[in-house]
Structure formats: structure tokens, C-alpha cells
Amino acid sequence: MTVLEEPTAEVEHGESVAPRPVRSVPVPGDRAFLGLSRAGGTAVLVVFSAIGLFLAIRGAQAIAEAKLSFFTTQAWEPDTHHFGIAGVLTGTVLIALVAVTISLPIALGLSLFISEIAPAKIRRTLISMVDLMAAVPSVVYGLWGLFFLQGHALSVSRWISTWFGWIPIFHVAGAQPTNPLASASVYSASTFIVGLVVSLMVIPIQCSIMRESFSQAPAGEREGAYALGATRWGMIRSVVLPFGRGGIIGGTMLGLGRALGETIAVILIISPIYRINLHILGSGGQSVSALIALLQGDSSGFGISALMAAGLTLFALTLVVNLTASAIVARSRSGAESEV
């Protein structure tokens, strides 16, 4: 890009002059890059709009039939026109909240260790391993959770239910906490176990965003904290964490958006039920994405329209969560710094 400066009048008798106007003349390479960037951004908007429009058109019949009861009915019986997503939408949110509750402290601690504590050689290895976690297919996480993690997590579910079962969300119907020989099957295929598996899938997203935010904390503020006698943890607490607050919130919400749409792990592990189940340690649950994946092959006509309406709801929910997260990151100090 060629920058041209307009000539200005000389200063006479101590009078000040206006700043010299600067004009930029883009070279062909700059024009091409600008055009490609605009085309890419426009293509993303067009694709998202097309997806939303497609779901809205295909699901219009079911939405017109069910109206507001679509969001309050728990049963899923589109053949009898008695259907709704109250049960599966609740299950979707619970799975995502369990996943984020577990993943947030792990991602936060890991990102702080990578950006602030780990030596350079170990830092590069850890970054590669975290990025590799994001590349593992969902079905691998689902199979691992089904055949390995679930068996080891049953004892954790039993312990939580035994000591905190007085809290409604941790109560398990049919559990016998005082009987050491009682079957643990009442704890299997639960929202908690699925959320535990999904948490491993969202950790890379959260960790990457938090690590990027923490690494941009101003060096001057870091050195100022040390000059005032702060320890490393004191510097992290007073400089890095406040600076990266937007990244923490944004990364958490982006992880939430990722968890809301998880499908394979839910299908493989959870026992599907189409009603509201707020007891996360007990068997049974379902998510919107798993509902669509399980039933789309056997549905036709009005059933497909009902599934499209469910997909439209999930699409809108994840879109709102992700856009909110992006806005939070952009408004934070770290986000503003990265855009300069």
C-alpha cells in the first residue's frame, strides 16, 4: 500500500497548521486481499442465513401445528401430533452445564500453566497436545466414555449421591447408598457421565481462547506488579486474570455452545427418555441433537418437519451463545488488544 502525504503550508508567525491529510493508494495485492476477505465474510453470513432459512421453511408445518406447546410438551409423538422439546431441550442444557462446570477449572488452570508457568519446551508440547485433543473425532470420545470412563465414574456418581443426595439435582431414584452390595446400574447412562465426556471435548476450545487472552497481558503491568513486590501468583491474580476476564467468559460460553450441539457421545452413552429429568446422576436423558440423529432415519413427512423445528431451536440457541461469547471477547481488553 502506497501512502501519499499532501503538502502543507509552512508555519508563519508561530501559527499552528492542521495535521497533514494522508491518502492511501491500495496496490493490486491489497485490493485482492480486501476482496477475498469481504467475500469470505459474506459467504459465512450467506451460509448461516441459508441454514436458518432452510430449517425455518422445513419446520414451519410442525411449528404451525404445535405453536407454543412445542416448547412446553415433553412427549415426542409427532405421528399423533403430540410432541415438544421441553424434555430434550432441558437435557441438552443440563449436559452442556455439567460439561462446562467440569471443564472450566481444568481449562483455566491449564491455560494459566501454559502461558505463565511452564518452561518454553514444555509449553510447546502442551500446546500441541491441547490442539491434538481438538482433532480427536467425537466418536472416539464417545466410545472411550462408554467402555472405559463410565465404569470408573459410577463410583463417583454413587459418592455424590450418598453425600449430597439431599440436593434434588443429585438425588437418584432407586439408589441404596447404605447397601454396599447394591447395583450401580441406576447411575449408568446418566447426564453426569455424558457431561463428563463432553467436558473433555470442549476443554481445547476454552483453553486456546483463555491462553491467547492471558498471553496478551501487557508486559509493563506484569513488571510493575513484580516491582511492587508481588509474587508470581500475585501478579497473575492482579494483572493476568483481570486482563483476560473477557477471554475467560468468552471461552466458557464458546465451550457451552460446543457442548450444546454434541451428538455422538450422547447417543452412545445416555439412555434416551423424552421427559424432563433434572436428576443428573440417574439414568436417562436426551438432547436435541441426539434426538434428530436417532429419529431422522425412521421419520417422514410431518415427523421430519418436527425434527427440523427442533433443529431450528438448537441452531438459534447455539448461535445466540456463540455470538454473545464473541461479543464479550471483542469488548474485553485482550480482545481489543488483539484487533489492533
matplotlib code that plots the C-alpha trace (Angstrom):
import matplotlib.pyplot as plt

x = [0.0, 1.4, 0.9, 0.9, 1.1, -0.4, 1.9, 1.1, 1.6, 4.6, 4.1, 4.1, 4.4, 4.1, 0.6, -0.3, -1.5, -3.9, -2.5, -1.4, -4.0, -2.8, -4.2, -3.6, -3.5, -4.0, -1.8, -3.2, -2.3, -4.1, -7.2, -7.2, -6.8, -9.6, -11.9, -11.2, -11.7, -15.1, -16.1, -15.2, -17.2, -20.1, -20.1, -20.2, -23.3, -24.9, -24.4, -25.7, -28.7, -29.4, -29.2, -31.6, -34.0, -33.9, -34.7, -37.4, -39.1, -38.9, -40.1, -42.8, -45.5, -44.7, -44.3, -47.7, -49.3, -47.7, -47.4, -46.1, -46.8, -43.8, -41.6, -43.7, -44.6, -42.3, -43.5, -42.2, -45.0, -45.3, -47.4, -50.2, -49.3, -48.4, -44.8, -42.5, -38.9, -39.3, -37.7, -34.9, -34.1, -33.8, -31.5, -29.4, -28.9, -28.1, -25.5, -23.8, -23.9, -22.3, -19.7, -18.8, -18.8, -16.2, -14.1, -13.9, -11.5, -9.4, -9.1, -8.4, -5.7, -4.1, -4.2, -2.5, 0.1, 0.9, 1.1, 2.6, 4.5, 5.6, 9.1, 9.3, 9.9, 7.1, 4.9, 5.2, 4.5, 1.4, 0.0, 0.4, -1.3, -4.2, -4.6, -4.4, -7.3, -9.5, -8.6, -9.8, -13.2, -16.3, -17.0, -13.6, -14.5, -17.9, -16.6, -13.9, -16.6, -18.9, -16.4, -13.9, -14.9, -18.5, -17.3, -14.9, -17.3, -20.0, -18.2, -18.0, -21.8, -22.5, -20.3, -22.0, -25.5, -24.6, -23.4, -25.3, -28.5, -30.4, -29.9, -32.7, -30.4, -28.2, -31.0, -31.2, -34.4, -33.9, -30.4, -29.4, -26.4, -26.3, -26.1, -22.6, -23.8, -26.5, -26.3, -24.7, -26.8, -29.1, -26.1, -25.2, -26.1, -26.6, -26.4, -23.4, -21.4, -22.2, -21.3, -18.0, -17.2, -18.3, -16.2, -13.1, -14.2, -14.7, -11.5, -9.3, -11.6, -11.8, -8.0, -7.0, -9.1, -8.0, -4.4, -4.5, -6.0, -3.5, -0.5, -1.5, -1.4, 0.8, 4.5, 4.6, 1.8, 3.5, 6.8, 5.1, 3.4, 6.8, 8.4, 5.8, 6.8, 4.1, 4.8, 4.1, 0.6, 0.1, 1.0, -1.4, -4.2, -3.8, -2.8, -3.3, -6.7, -8.3, -6.9, -8.1, -11.6, -13.3, -11.3, -12.4, -16.1, -16.0, -14.1, -16.5, -19.5, -18.0, -17.4, -21.0, -22.1, -19.9, -21.4, -25.0, -24.6, -22.7, -24.4, -22.3, -21.3, -24.9, -26.2, -23.6, -23.8, -27.1, -30.3, -32.9, -36.1, -38.4, -39.3, -37.7, -35.2, -33.4, -31.6, -28.2, -26.8, -29.6, -30.1, -31.9, -31.9, -31.7, -30.5, -31.9, -29.1, -29.2, -33.0, -32.5, -29.8, -31.7, -35.1, -34.4, -33.9, -37.3, -39.3, -41.1, -43.5, -44.7, -42.1, -39.3, -40.9, -40.9, -37.2, -36.4, -38.3, -36.2, -33.0, -34.0, -34.4, -30.9, -29.4, -30.9, -29.7, -26.1, -26.0, -27.0, -24.5, -21.6, -22.4, -22.6, -19.3, -17.6, -19.0, -17.6, -14.2, -14.1, -15.1, -12.5, -9.1, -7.4, -9.9, -9.3, -5.6, -5.7, -7.6, -5.0]
y = [0.0, 3.4, 6.3, 9.8, 12.9, 16.2, 19.2, 21.6, 25.3, 26.5, 27.7, 31.5, 33.8, 30.8, 29.8, 26.1, 24.3, 21.4, 17.8, 16.8, 14.6, 11.2, 9.3, 5.6, 4.1, 0.3, -1.8, -4.7, -7.2, -5.2, -4.9, -8.7, -9.4, -7.0, -8.5, -12.1, -11.1, -9.4, -12.4, -14.8, -12.8, -12.5, -16.2, -17.1, -14.8, -16.3, -19.9, -19.2, -17.4, -20.2, -22.8, -20.9, -20.3, -23.9, -25.1, -22.5, -23.5, -27.2, -26.9, -24.4, -27.1, -28.5, -25.1, -24.0, -27.2, -27.2, -23.4, -22.5, -26.0, -27.1, -25.6, -27.0, -30.5, -33.3, -36.2, -36.8, -38.4, -36.4, -39.2, -38.3, -34.5, -34.6, -33.5, -30.9, -30.3, -29.4, -32.7, -32.9, -29.2, -29.5, -32.5, -30.5, -27.6, -29.9, -31.9, -28.6, -27.1, -30.2, -30.2, -26.6, -26.9, -29.7, -28.2, -24.6, -25.1, -27.5, -25.3, -22.2, -23.9, -25.5, -22.2, -20.3, -23.0, -22.9, -19.1, -18.2, -21.1, -23.8, -23.6, -23.0, -26.6, -28.0, -25.1, -26.1, -29.7, -28.8, -26.5, -29.3, -31.8, -29.5, -28.8, -32.6, -33.1, -30.9, -33.1, -36.3, -37.4, -37.2, -40.9, -41.8, -39.8, -41.4, -45.0, -44.2, -42.8, -45.8, -48.6, -47.1, -43.9, -44.9, -47.9, -45.7, -42.8, -44.9, -44.8, -41.0, -40.8, -43.1, -41.0, -37.7, -39.2, -40.7, -37.4, -34.8, -36.7, -34.3, -31.8, -32.5, -32.5, -35.1, -37.4, -40.8, -42.8, -46.4, -45.8, -47.6, -45.7, -47.7, -51.0, -51.7, -54.6, -52.5, -52.4, -49.4, -49.6, -46.8, -44.4, -45.5, -43.8, -40.6, -36.9, -36.6, -39.2, -37.7, -34.3, -35.6, -36.9, -33.8, -31.7, -33.3, -32.2, -28.6, -28.1, -27.4, -24.6, -23.0, -23.4, -21.9, -18.8, -18.3, -18.9, -16.3, -13.7, -14.3, -14.2, -10.6, -9.2, -6.0, -6.7, -3.3, -4.2, -7.5, -5.9, -3.2, -5.8, -7.6, -4.2, -3.6, -6.9, -9.2, -12.9, -14.8, -15.7, -12.2, -10.9, -13.4, -12.5, -8.7, -8.4, -11.5, -12.7, -9.2, -8.6, -12.0, -11.8, -11.4, -14.3, -16.5, -15.6, -15.8, -19.1, -20.6, -19.6, -20.9, -24.2, -24.1, -23.6, -26.5, -28.7, -27.8, -29.4, -32.6, -35.7, -38.9, -39.1, -38.6, -41.3, -43.8, -43.3, -41.9, -43.9, -41.9, -40.6, -37.9, -36.2, -33.6, -35.4, -32.9, -35.7, -35.6, -38.7, -41.1, -43.0, -41.4, -38.2, -36.9, -33.9, -32.2, -33.2, -36.8, -36.8, -35.7, -38.2, -41.1, -40.5, -38.8, -42.2, -43.5, -40.3, -38.9, -36.1, -34.4, -36.2, -34.7, -31.3, -31.7, -32.7, -29.6, -27.4, -29.0, -28.3, -24.7, -24.2, -25.7, -23.6, -20.4, -21.3, -22.1, -19.0, -16.7, -18.3, -18.1, -14.5, -13.4, -15.1, -13.4, -10.0, -10.5, -11.4, -8.4, -6.0, -7.2, -5.6, -8.7, -8.8, -5.1, -5.6, -8.5, -6.4, -3.5]
z = [0.0, -1.1, 1.3, -0.1, 2.1, 0.9, 1.1, 3.9, 4.2, 6.2, 9.7, 9.8, 12.8, 15.2, 13.9, 14.0, 11.0, 10.7, 10.5, 7.1, 5.4, 4.4, 1.5, 0.8, -2.6, -2.4, -4.6, -6.5, -3.8, -1.1, -3.3, -3.9, -0.1, 0.7, -1.9, -0.6, 3.0, 2.2, 0.1, 2.9, 5.5, 3.1, 2.4, 6.1, 6.6, 3.5, 4.6, 8.1, 6.7, 4.3, 7.1, 9.3, 6.4, 5.3, 8.9, 9.3, 6.0, 6.6, 10.2, 9.6, 9.4, 12.8, 14.4, 13.0, 14.3, 17.8, 18.3, 21.8, 23.1, 21.1, 23.9, 26.8, 25.8, 27.0, 24.9, 21.3, 19.3, 16.0, 14.5, 16.9, 16.7, 20.4, 20.5, 22.0, 23.0, 26.7, 27.8, 25.2, 25.4, 29.2, 28.8, 26.2, 28.6, 31.6, 29.6, 28.5, 32.0, 33.5, 30.8, 31.3, 35.1, 34.9, 32.0, 33.2, 36.2, 34.1, 31.1, 33.3, 35.2, 32.1, 30.2, 33.2, 33.5, 29.8, 29.5, 32.8, 34.4, 32.0, 30.5, 26.8, 25.8, 27.9, 26.8, 23.1, 23.9, 26.0, 23.3, 20.7, 23.0, 23.6, 19.9, 19.3, 21.7, 19.5, 16.5, 18.1, 16.5, 18.6, 18.1, 19.7, 22.8, 22.9, 22.7, 25.3, 27.6, 27.0, 27.5, 30.0, 31.7, 32.6, 34.6, 36.6, 37.0, 38.6, 42.0, 41.8, 41.0, 44.0, 46.3, 45.2, 45.6, 49.0, 50.5, 48.5, 47.6, 49.8, 47.0, 44.4, 41.4, 42.9, 44.1, 42.4, 42.4, 43.5, 44.9, 48.1, 49.5, 52.7, 50.9, 49.7, 47.5, 45.7, 41.9, 40.4, 37.2, 38.5, 38.0, 34.4, 31.2, 33.0, 32.2, 34.5, 32.7, 29.3, 30.6, 31.8, 28.4, 26.6, 29.0, 27.6, 24.1, 25.0, 27.1, 23.9, 22.8, 26.2, 26.8, 23.5, 23.9, 27.6, 26.8, 24.0, 26.3, 29.1, 26.8, 25.7, 29.2, 29.0, 29.9, 31.6, 34.0, 34.7, 35.5, 37.6, 39.7, 40.3, 41.1, 43.8, 45.4, 44.0, 43.8, 40.6, 41.8, 43.0, 39.5, 37.9, 40.2, 39.9, 36.2, 34.1, 35.4, 35.2, 31.8, 30.5, 32.1, 28.8, 27.4, 30.3, 29.9, 26.1, 26.1, 28.6, 26.5, 23.3, 25.1, 26.1, 22.5, 21.5, 24.3, 23.3, 19.9, 20.8, 19.4, 19.1, 22.8, 23.9, 21.5, 22.6, 26.4, 27.6, 27.9, 25.9, 27.6, 26.3, 29.6, 31.9, 34.1, 36.5, 38.4, 36.6, 38.4, 37.5, 34.2, 31.4, 29.4, 25.9, 23.8, 20.8, 18.5, 19.6, 19.1, 15.5, 14.8, 16.2, 14.6, 11.3, 9.5, 10.6, 10.1, 7.1, 6.3, 9.4, 11.6, 9.5, 9.9, 13.7, 13.7, 11.6, 14.1, 16.9, 14.8, 14.3, 18.0, 18.7, 15.8, 17.3, 20.8, 19.8, 17.5, 20.4, 22.8, 20.3, 19.2, 22.8, 23.5, 20.5, 21.6, 25.1, 23.8, 21.4, 24.1, 26.6, 26.9, 25.5, 22.5, 21.8, 22.0, 19.5, 17.0, 16.9]

ax = plt.figure().add_subplot(projection="3d")
ax.plot(x, y, z, "-o")
ax.set_aspect("equal")
plt.show()
